[in-house]
Amino acid sequence: MNKPFVVFPFTVCLSACIANQVEITQSEHTVVKYKATEGYTDRFANLYKQPKSYPYTCEESCYPDTPFIECQENMEQCTYVGEQPHVESKYGFQVKWLGHASFLLTMPDGQQMLVDPVSEQFDWPIDLGFKLTGGFYRTEPDWPAGSELDNLTGVVYSHIHYDHFNKADIAALGTQPTYYTPLGFADYFADGGYKINEMAWYASAQQKALTVHFVPAHHFSSRVIVPYLTEDNDATLWGGWLFEYQGKTLFYAGDTGYSAHFKDIQKKYGDIDVCLLPIASYHHEEYGNWYRNVHLTPEDMLAAADDLNCEQVVPWGYGNMSWKMGDLTSHSALFRLLHVKQTLAPTRPIYILNEGESVTF
């Protein structure tokens, strides 16, 4: 009896083995910096060293109670219930916070951009290892699907850390959108016909009426649990994204510490209309000041907003669906932000979202 002819594995390979379309946007007008030590010639570096001092640091009693945040436990499982600043919705940017560092952005012409989409946990098998060892694990957010993403034209990644870059989401999102990434990312995509644009700092790409700019951040990159114990450390670039539509700008900082790069961005592009800035992952007793070097404290975020001259500010990184990496609790960063905001009295409005909420600026 003849055995049946099996075609399924071959069919899978035909769809999964299609070569990706990779474009690298780098020229004499863009910027990258390489490490001058450690024997490497191809490892990226930050533009600036860690500041010797910061504009302001909260030293004590930084997490007082507030009537504007309701929690089930001490700074855990919380909801922001305070008043929001008035928004005129004059730019046409809709910002939906999906949780942690993920956003769904809708532009004035209706096209959508996903920012650092991570819909579940870390990539397998890292997520399994963390679950078995009691490490970082989070409540998974409600994720847009189906018709909610009908106008998805682009996906951007700020850097390659597991909480910002998840391969399972790439497979789910498919080949319709263009993937905008820092330099060095294409090797981390499986073959499948994806459109990938690797970009250097200050590179730009046009997507209909939207211009997508990749800009510096003060951070690092790797794809292991423990930083600096891997051969791929800083082999991919990191940065933030500036979306420009008919002269109006929306900025997503990515993970970053405070440095002069914020002033550089404002000098190059002008005052920013809407800024999505992180306020978490700065507190860690074991690593101390190193965490603040590569993440913004809430007070550093306010200084960055001043440097960028943001008209509107949306903080992110805290939340019930975060991994609490380098944080005291799920909402300690937001408690600290409200405290230093009262202390420093910034004039620019700060719009505080709970996960899953949206606002149109």
NORCORTA-V214746 format. One record per helix or strand of 3 or more residues. SS is the DSSP state (A for helix, B for strand). FROM is the first residue (numbers start at 1). LEN is the number of residues. If there is no record, write none. Layout:
SS;FROM;LEN  SS;FROM;LEN
//
This chain:
A;8;9  B;21;5  B;69;5  B;76;5  B;94;6  B;102;5  B;112;4  A;126;8  A;146;4  B;152;5  A;167;7  B;178;5  A;186;3  B;195;5  B;204;4  B;210;6  B;240;6  B;248;5  A;261;9  B;274;5  A;289;6  A;298;11  B;312;5  A;332;13  B;358;3
//
